[in-house]
Amino acid sequence: MKIAFIGDVHGDFDRLAACVQAAAAAGAGTAIQLGDLGFREDLLGAGRPWPRFPIPVLAVDGNHEDHDFLAWAHASGLATHWARHGLVHQPRGSLVRLGRCTVLFAGGALHADRPQEDGNPIADADIAAALAATAVRPPDLIASHSCPAGIGIGMRGSPALAMLAAQHIGGAGLDSGPADDCGEPALTRLWHGLPRKPTLWAFGHFHHSHEAQVGGTRFLALSEGAPGAPMMLVDSERLVS
């Protein structure tokens, strides 16, 4: 099975639909959207004209979502209706089999441009749930919104946001890692706790493309999802260790 990866769309479902249509036309059987999709009541609430997709879209949550609404959507059954239209929110720490490939989903990230809210940071319980799941079935692929900090991926945040990040992350007593290798220290704990490292780790959040190799794992950052943007298709069978 071919998997297509799609970056942040921030509630622009026309953009998302165009990306999914292009992925399906290129032979993808599943699309994975890497967070900041737009899980908000004004976009995906009951009675809204939800998008329909030709292939399943599995999405992690990013930092720019309404996490209270997302929790309510799961509790109320609304998320089940999204799934019937082809949009599936994958909770943090959830595992899915795509063919023989095991995928771990790990949403969430710190805000760099505003105060932290309930739900956007990755909690200790999220990492504990992910490690418990991977102890039983180690993932071949990890799909997250952000990436581990300080392990050699080499991600840099936007220079324009540096002062805001210092205010809203450092000022809250939190850490996003080294300036030239930033990300989520919570995901660093996940990385070090994995029983086996994945073949591929894909993420969004930073709004620019980047690739790095750390040990036997390829890290792939996707730019924002947009029609005509370079598409990343991966054969899931090639990810199986």
RATAUR-V703083 format. One record per residue. N is the residue number from 0. RES is the residue in one letter. SS is DSSP state (~ for helix, > for strand, _ for the rest). OMEGA is omega in whole degrees, -180 to 180 (999 if undefined). NEAR is the number of other ideal C-beta (glycine too) atoms within 10 Angstrom. Layout:
BEGIN
n | res | ss | omega | near
N | RES | SS | OMEGA | NEAR
N | RES | SS | OMEGA | NEAR
END
This chain:
BEGIN
n | res | ss | omega | near
0 | M | _ | 174 | 14
1 | K | > | 178 | 19
2 | I | > | 174 | 26
3 | A | > | 177 | 23
4 | F | > | -179 | 24
5 | I | > | -179 | 28
6 | G | _ | -176 | 25
7 | D | _ | 175 | 27
8 | V | _ | 173 | 25
9 | H | _ | 173 | 15
10 | G | _ | 179 | 17
11 | D | _ | -174 | 17
12 | F | ~ | 172 | 19
13 | D | ~ | 176 | 10
14 | R | ~ | -179 | 18
15 | L | ~ | -179 | 26
16 | A | ~ | 179 | 17
17 | A | ~ | 178 | 17
18 | C | ~ | -179 | 26
19 | V | ~ | 177 | 26
20 | Q | ~ | 179 | 14
21 | A | ~ | 179 | 17
22 | A | ~ | 179 | 26
23 | A | ~ | 179 | 17
24 | A | ~ | 179 | 10
25 | A | _ | 175 | 11
26 | G | _ | 179 | 12
27 | A | _ | 176 | 24
28 | G | _ | 180 | 15
29 | T | > | 171 | 21
30 | A | > | 175 | 28
31 | I | > | 178 | 26
32 | Q | > | -164 | 30
33 | L | _ | 172 | 27
34 | G | _ | -171 | 27
35 | D | _ | 177 | 26
36 | L | _ | -176 | 30
37 | G | _ | 177 | 20
38 | F | _ | 180 | 24
39 | R | _ | -176 | 15
40 | E | ~ | -178 | 15
41 | D | ~ | 180 | 10
42 | L | ~ | -173 | 17
43 | L | ~ | 179 | 26
44 | G | _ | 179 | 14
45 | A | _ | 179 | 11
46 | G | _ | 178 | 5
47 | R | _ | 177 | 12
48 | P | _ | -175 | 7
49 | W | _ | 176 | 18
50 | P | _ | 174 | 17
51 | R | _ | -174 | 11
52 | F | _ | -179 | 19
53 | P | _ | 176 | 14
54 | I | _ | 179 | 17
55 | P | > | 174 | 17
56 | V | > | 178 | 26
57 | L | > | -172 | 21
58 | A | > | 168 | 27
59 | V | _ | 174 | 29
60 | D | _ | 174 | 25
61 | G | _ | 176 | 27
62 | N | _ | -179 | 26
63 | H | _ | 173 | 22
64 | E | _ | 170 | 27
65 | D | _ | -172 | 20
66 | H | ~ | 175 | 17
67 | D | ~ | 178 | 12
68 | F | ~ | -179 | 17
69 | L | ~ | 177 | 21
70 | A | ~ | 178 | 14
71 | W | ~ | -180 | 14
72 | A | ~ | 177 | 21
73 | H | ~ | -177 | 13
74 | A | ~ | -176 | 9
75 | S | ~ | -176 | 11
76 | G | _ | 179 | 9
77 | L | ~ | -180 | 18
78 | A | ~ | 176 | 19
79 | T | ~ | 177 | 11
80 | H | ~ | 175 | 14
81 | W | ~ | -177 | 19
82 | A | ~ | 178 | 14
83 | R | ~ | 176 | 10
84 | H | _ | 177 | 13
85 | G | _ | -180 | 17
86 | L | > | -177 | 25
87 | V | > | 172 | 19
88 | H | > | 179 | 23
89 | Q | _ | -180 | 20
90 | P | _ | 180 | 16
91 | R | _ | 180 | 20
92 | G | _ | -180 | 20
93 | S | _ | 179 | 18
94 | L | > | 177 | 16
95 | V | > | 173 | 18
96 | R | > | 172 | 11
97 | L | > | -169 | 20
98 | G | _ | 177 | 16
99 | R | _ | -175 | 11
100 | C | > | 176 | 24
101 | T | > | -177 | 22
102 | V | > | 173 | 24
103 | L | > | 179 | 26
104 | F | > | -174 | 28
105 | A | > | -177 | 32
106 | G | _ | 176 | 31
107 | G | _ | 176 | 25
108 | A | _ | 176 | 29
109 | L | _ | 171 | 24
110 | H | _ | 173 | 19
111 | A | _ | -170 | 21
112 | D | _ | -179 | 13
113 | R | _ | 178 | 12
114 | P | _ | 178 | 11
115 | Q | _ | -180 | 15
116 | E | _ | 174 | 14
117 | D | _ | 174 | 9
118 | G | _ | -177 | 17
119 | N | _ | 178 | 20
120 | P | _ | 176 | 18
121 | I | _ | -176 | 24
122 | A | _ | 176 | 13
123 | D | ~ | -180 | 9
124 | A | ~ | 177 | 10
125 | D | ~ | -180 | 19
126 | I | ~ | 178 | 20
127 | A | ~ | 179 | 14
128 | A | ~ | 180 | 16
129 | A | ~ | -179 | 27
130 | L | ~ | 177 | 17
131 | A | ~ | 180 | 10
132 | A | ~ | -176 | 17
133 | T | ~ | 175 | 21
134 | A | ~ | 179 | 11
135 | V | ~ | -177 | 8
136 | R | _ | -179 | 12
137 | P | _ | -177 | 16
138 | P | _ | 170 | 27
139 | D | _ | -178 | 23
140 | L | > | 171 | 24
141 | I | > | 176 | 28
142 | A | > | -176 | 27
143 | S | > | 176 | 28
144 | H | _ | 177 | 31
145 | S | _ | -176 | 28
146 | C | _ | 174 | 32
147 | P | > | 178 | 28
148 | A | _ | 168 | 21
149 | G | _ | 179 | 16
150 | I | _ | 176 | 19
151 | G | _ | 178 | 11
152 | I | _ | 175 | 24
153 | G | _ | 177 | 16
154 | M | _ | 176 | 24
155 | R | _ | 175 | 14
156 | G | _ | 180 | 19
157 | S | _ | 177 | 13
158 | P | ~ | -179 | 8
159 | A | ~ | -178 | 10
160 | L | ~ | -173 | 15
161 | A | ~ | -178 | 13
162 | M | ~ | 177 | 9
163 | L | ~ | 179 | 16
164 | A | ~ | 178 | 20
165 | A | ~ | -180 | 12
166 | Q | ~ | -170 | 15
167 | H | ~ | 177 | 18
168 | I | _ | 179 | 22
169 | G | ~ | -180 | 11
170 | G | ~ | 177 | 12
171 | A | ~ | -180 | 13
172 | G | _ | -179 | 6
173 | L | _ | -174 | 15
174 | D | _ | 174 | 16
175 | S | _ | 177 | 21
176 | G | _ | -179 | 21
177 | P | _ | -178 | 13
178 | A | _ | -178 | 12
179 | D | _ | 180 | 10
180 | D | _ | -169 | 17
181 | C | _ | -177 | 25
182 | G | _ | -176 | 28
183 | E | > | 174 | 29
184 | P | ~ | 176 | 17
185 | A | ~ | 178 | 24
186 | L | ~ | 172 | 27
187 | T | ~ | 177 | 18
188 | R | ~ | 176 | 17
189 | L | ~ | -179 | 23
190 | W | ~ | -177 | 23
191 | H | ~ | -179 | 11
192 | G | ~ | -177 | 13
193 | L | _ | 178 | 18
194 | P | _ | 176 | 11
195 | R | _ | -178 | 11
196 | K | _ | -179 | 16
197 | P | _ | 175 | 25
198 | T | _ | -177 | 18
199 | L | > | 172 | 22
200 | W | > | -178 | 25
201 | A | > | -178 | 25
202 | F | > | 179 | 30
203 | G | _ | 168 | 30
204 | H | _ | -172 | 27
205 | F | _ | 175 | 24
206 | H | _ | 170 | 14
207 | H | _ | -177 | 14
208 | S | _ | 179 | 14
209 | H | > | 175 | 16
210 | E | > | 177 | 11
211 | A | > | 175 | 17
212 | Q | > | 177 | 10
213 | V | > | -173 | 16
214 | G | _ | -180 | 9
215 | G | _ | -177 | 10
216 | T | > | 173 | 19
217 | R | > | 175 | 16
218 | F | > | -175 | 23
219 | L | > | 175 | 20
220 | A | > | 179 | 24
221 | L | _ | 173 | 25
222 | S | _ | -180 | 15
223 | E | _ | 178 | 18
224 | G | _ | -179 | 25
225 | A | _ | 175 | 16
226 | P | _ | -180 | 13
227 | G | _ | 176 | 8
228 | A | _ | 178 | 17
229 | P | _ | -177 | 8
230 | M | _ | 178 | 18
231 | M | > | 176 | 19
232 | L | > | -179 | 13
233 | V | > | 174 | 21
234 | D | > | -175 | 13
235 | S | ~ | -179 | 21
236 | E | ~ | 180 | 13
237 | R | ~ | -179 | 10
238 | L | ~ | -176 | 21
239 | V | _ | -179 | 13
240 | S | _ | 999 | 12
END
